[in-house]
Amino acid sequence: MVDTTDTWIVERTGIRQRHIAEANVATSDLAVAAAREALRNRGIGAEDLDAIIVCTVTPDMLFPSTACLVQDQLGASRAWGFDLVAACSGFVYGLTVGSHLIAAGTHRQVLIIGADTMSRIIDYTDRSTCVLFGDGAGAFLLEATTEESVGFVGHRNEVDGSGGSFLQMPAGGSRLPASFATVQDRQHYVKQEGQQVFRFAVRKMLDLCENILKQHNFTPDDVDLFIPHQANQRIIAATAERMGFPAEKVMLNLEHYGNTTAATIPLATKDAVSAGRLKKGDLVLFAAVGAGFTAGVNLWRWAY
Ligand code: UT7
């Protein structure tokens, strides 16, 4: 499709495979599948949910929100919900918001879904982006608990809107609504200045990881598993190296999925759980940087 090689892609990114949803499958379909699996694993019904947050930049449509479509499909009759737009940091922001809804005492069960069908907004004639992204979804069920040794520890989330132009989809909103010209100019696709994003990601991921550990009086040695957003192996390696995390403390699965935007962290967590790399009480550090620029880290004690 484009002038590239497997060697270039693997060496520069670490990605070997991407998954592309069937043409009739939209983000809500992936989100519902992930949600059902999370509910089944926990053994609760959709009617137990108080809220559903769908983190995505590829909603089925601008409105109704994908959260509404998911609520209906699941039959989550008591749940309210909304879409959270923070690109690759979406899931980390979602975890922060969900944990605070629970901490406020007003919610007991909050479903956080990271779901993106990136193939719908990728220009498959642009080699600088099309090799990077794939489709996927994953979900976490956050629950109220009286156990003090598990759960949310803390967060640091940031926005630097001055980086907005380096990773964006220019058209389709109120600034540049869809028109013949926007389609002709390929403005409904992801545009990225890779090096700008790369530099920010390396600097910010390290900065946030260092600071959240300091803030909570932990050292890198205390972290049991680092689960970063999966965009580029070199970004993850640079962060892990400077933090002093050995390979066994770093979750890496982007070779199998590519960058699935809001879905990378729940997909990586699921693979970590399947591989037996997480046990109750483990200190987990989630970190992401993405379009916006957005960035965030969450510290959790694994509860399950
Ligand atoms: O998840 C949201 C946040 N996004 C990210 O974190 C992505 C951050 N950025 C990156 O991961 C990297 O910048 C990329 C993987 C996107 C690009 O890697 P790079 O090492 O920064 O490459 P580059 O953009 O500096 O391009 C180097 C060369 C260029 O050729 P010249 O100008 O040196 O002749 C590109 O045209 O590589 C060329 N190139 C490619 N060559 C083969 C760009 N894409 C490709 C490709 N195949 N697919």
Residues whose N, C-alpha, C, O or C-beta is under 5 A from the ligand:
A	BS01	UT7	D3 T4 T5 W8 R12 T13 C88 R127 S128 V131 G194 Q195 V197 F198 A201 A231 N232 N259 V289 G290 A291
